[in-house]
Amino acid sequence: MAEIKKAKIDVSDGALIPEKEDKGAFSAWRISFFGALALIVLLPIVSPDPFWRILKFLPDGVLRTFQVTVMSIVLSLVVGLFTGLGRISRIRAVNRIATVYVEVIRGIPLLVQLFYIYYAMGKIVQVPRITAAVTAMTVCYGAYMGEIFRAGIQSISKGQMEAALALGLTRTQAMWKVILPQTFKVILPPVGNEFIALLKDSSLVSILAVSDLLRRGREFASRTFYYFETYTIVALVYLVMTLFFSRLVALMEERLDKRER
Amino acid sequence: MSDRIRIRNASKHFGTLEAVRNASFSVAKGEVVLVIGPSGSGKSTLLRCVNRLENLTSGEIYIDEDCVTDPHADIRKIREEVGMVFQSFNLFPHLSALGNIILAPRTVKKMERHEAEELGRALLERVGLADKISAYPDQLSGGQQQRVAIARALAMNPKVMLFDEPTSALDPEMIKEVLDVMVDLAREGMTMLVVSHEMGFARAAAHKVVFMDNGEVIETGHPDIIFKTPREERTQRFLDHIL
């Protein structure tokens, strides 16, 4: 597991975060984003049936998708923080537990984890589908977030910890007051990327009959048999969302860079 | 004369590399001791053992009555009283100059904010940076950063200050501003252990010079004697290189 230390961490399959140079009128991002947006607007105008009906049917699903994504990302950040701290802990048992967690979770497909947690939890208590979905996403993404936190913490120069210890801070105080505040800045881009990846992966929860964007599309299509048209719109809506957030992440990154100067 | 720092038969091995071999010397209260020697001679390693950023392989280091090298010693408590200044400054980049200085008093000593800020302001004034109170490290020159780092260490009111090549990372025109602060500190009676090759500082402030080579203390003496008439040939050879 020897990884080369670097300040910029790249561990994700979220989305292509636009580069700063990528700013022309015909950048790949602009073509995709505005192209998708134009199709979403134009198709219902050109042929309201079925496109306008599809579009009216989907907003509930978009909201549910957001709900699952935001809840999962917030919880996985918390899990990831403690997993990352565990991964660098000097206490052997803690270190092992965190590492095993990461290894196990990264080795099981998210879809399998979803089934597993839903039916495993169902054996003990009947939980709402959405709780099972968010739990599974959190458990899964917590492991990836843990690796991001670990890499972020390790990217902070050793001198920072030494300076804090030399002043009389405890290791824990140094971690919370000196190392982690610097880590948050470093991990913002990969966390943004994970957010986008999670947004896409949240479509898997439709398998538990959580009525997210994909599920809503499926419901509409199976009722009306407009499969092609419905999934076109569903795909375009996902695309617009992920491209929107990838731009947002890029902007936040830029702003952080500027504030540093 | 009462010793503030006593280093007794200190050895430090990194694997098979003997970075420090059987080094012994002491620093009296109010004394300024300069450690010189070629790079790789173990002087920085030895200094880092004094506040246990590194652990000695064998030997003892005492600060007053406290045995630093005792595994049961409350090293955190001892570190409160031992200020350290690093070659690469190691200021906290997410905090302003004032924020850097008040972090430890606030966190470790639980000092009230206004009290800590007053202290921070006074210290920044002392190192000549009263106008940089809210500047962030990356807005400061190397010399200014190092002066903030000295102020930060002083904020814990230490009884000993360690300097690990404090001017080696600085452009020549900034060295003087840092040395001036260090000389002032020495004149005020601070006990200082300094790893550096700055002859200007040695002449102005050092009471004693320790020459190390290859992990060993070769000779110890008054700066005038070490620099002008060293006993050991190795010392002479080293001085020929740097003077």
Interface residues (C-beta under 8 A of the other chain):
Chain A: S157 G159 Q160 E162 A163 A164 L165 A166 L167 G168 L169 T170 Q173 K177 V178 P181 Q182 K185 E260 R261
Chain B: N51 L53 R76 K77 R79 E80 V82 G83 M84 F86 S88 N90 L91 F92 P93 H94 L103 A104 T107 V108 D138 A149 R152 A153 M156
